[in-house]
């Protein structure tokens, strides 16, 4: 078996996990991606975003008060050391069973403490024939949290958008895959850097990539 750094590929599989969440019917999420506000902190108006924070306790998901999103510049050289404020997730979205199931799948898979905060980022990346969309404009990076979950909701008229995991920024990725709708990638942020390649349309029309990104801790503060 090929070695990756000091560990084998099999041993690294315990530090990240890809799973298909069959209990979630994705059609219920899709209308809520059509009215996302533009992310004002990224140039180009191609990224749209909402953000809220929660606690997953037993079988319930409890929304917490709105907070500011903050990452140190060492993790996000593009917009680090800035208190970012985003519109919150739609209340009607939060009330859906499929939303609760997604957050609980993340919490259960990462074996989070019942008091652990979870940040849920709802993100759409758009692209056009003359303007690609960049899901990770900060480059290969860590988020500065403990656990990350990337849940793919939809890909419409796009190519690219392959997610990579790296042990070291200067080495080849140990994981490379386009996340298909319904797939949840769970990552230990202390062990891996991550990146997603730009997207562009398959045909000459608008393309979109819709995901939820979940983190714990949430990196939000009042």
N, C-alpha and C positions, 0 to 999 in steps of 0.2 A: 504493500500500500504506500502511496506517495506521502511523503512527509510535508507538512505545511508549517514552517518554522520548527519549533521543538515538538509539535504534536502532530498526530495523524489526522487526516480528513475526518475519520470516524469520530475521533475525540472532539474535534471542533463542532461536530453536529450537535453536541450537548450544550453548546453556547449560543446557538441560534436554531430556530425551528420554523419550518414552513408547513402550514396546515390549511386544509380547505374547511371552511365553516359552512357545512351543508344546511344548517338550521336557519340560515339567514336568506330571505328572499330579497334579492337586490333591487327589484323593481320598486320597492317601497322607499328606497333611499333617493332614487334618481331625481324626482321633482325638486328636492331640496338643494340640488346643485345648480339649479337654473337661476337662482337669485342671489348668489354669493357676491358680496362686495369685493372690489379690487383691493389687493394688498397694497397699501400706500407706501410701504417701505422698500418695494422692489421696483426698479425702473422697467418700463415697457408695458405695463398694464396687462400682462399675460397670466399673472397668478391671482387667483381669487381665493378668499379665505374667511373662515369664521373659527372661533376658538372659545371653549368653555372648559371648566374643571369640575371634577366629580370625585366622589368616593363610592366604591363598590363594596357594599356591606351585605353579606349573605346573598340573597336573591334580589336585592334592590340596588338601584343606582341613584345616588343623591347628588343633585346639583349644588355646587358651592357658589358663594358670591363671586362676582366678576373680579378679575385681577389683571395686573400688567404682566406681560410676557417678557422675560429677561434672560439673555444668554451672555456670558462673558465673551470678550473678543477672541480669547484663545480657542473658543469653540466655533464662533461664527465671526470670521474676520470681516464679513460684508456689512452686517448690521448688529454686531455685538456691542455691548455696553450701552444699549439704547433700551429704554422702557417702551415696549411696543403695546399698543392697545388695539384690539380687534373687536368687531361685532360678535356677539355671542351666537351660539347655535340656536336655531329656531325651536321654540317651545314645542311645536307640533312634532318636530323630529325627535326631540328628547323623549316624548311620550310613547313613541313606537316601541313595541316589544323587540323588533329586530335591532334597534339601537341598544337597548338594554342587553340583549344577547351578545352583541359585539363587544361591549365594554366588559361584560362578565367573562367572555372568552379570553380577553386579554388579561384580566385580573387573575383568573384561575390558572391560565397557562404559565404566568410569571410567578404564581404563588405569592401574590402581594399581601401585605398586612392589611387587615380590614380598615385601618385608618389611613392607608396610603392614598395620597392624592393622585388623580389621573388627569392629565391634560388631553383633550380631544380636539385635534385640528381637522377641520373639514376643508379640503383643498382641491381646487380645480386648476389644472394647467391647460392653457389654450395654445394653439398653434395655427398658422396659416401658411400658404405656399411661399410667402416671402418673409416669414417671421416664425422661427422655431420657438418652442417653449422649453424652459429650463427648470426642471423640478428641484434642482440643487444648485442654485447660482453661487453658493458659497464654496463649491468644490467638494472634494473628499473631506469628510468631517465626522466628528462626534457631536452629539447634541448637549452633552454635559449633564445627562440624567443617568438613571440606572437601567431602565428597560424601555425599549422602543417597539411599537407594533405598527406595521404598515398594512392596512386592509384595503385591498383593491375593490372598488365599486364598479367602475366602468372604463372602457377604452373605446372611443368612437372616432374612426377615421384617423388613427395614429399609427406610426411606426416608431420604433425606439422606445425610450422609457425603460431601459433595462436596469434593474437594481443590482448593485455590487456591494459586497462586504470585503473589507481589507483588514489584515492584521497589521500591516505597515503600509503607509501611503506610497512607498517606493517599490512595493512588491505587487505582483499580479493579484487580482481578487481571488478569494477562496470560495466565493459564491457569486454567480452571475445568472440572473433570470428576469424575464419580463413577468411581472406578477399578473396573473389572470384574474378577472373578476371573481370574488368569493374567496381568494387566497389571502391568508394572514401570515406575514413574516414577523417573527418575534426575534429580537436581537438584544444581547447584553451589550449595552453601550460602553461599558468599561473595557470590553475585549475587542471591539471592532470599530473601525471607521466605516462609514457608508456613503453611497453616492448613487444617484439615478441619472442616466444619460438623457440628453435632450430628446424631445419629440418633434416630429414633423408630420404633415398630413400624408396619407397614402395617395389621395387624389386631391385635386385643386378645390378644396373647401375647408372650412374650419374643422379642426380636430380638437378633441378634449380627452384629458386623463383625470379621472375622479378617484380620490383616495381619502380615507381617514388615517391620520397619523396619531397614535396614542403614545403617551410618555408617562412614566412614573419615576421620580416625582414630576409634578406638572410643570415646574419652572415658572409658575405664576405666583404673584404675591399681591396682597391688597394694597 
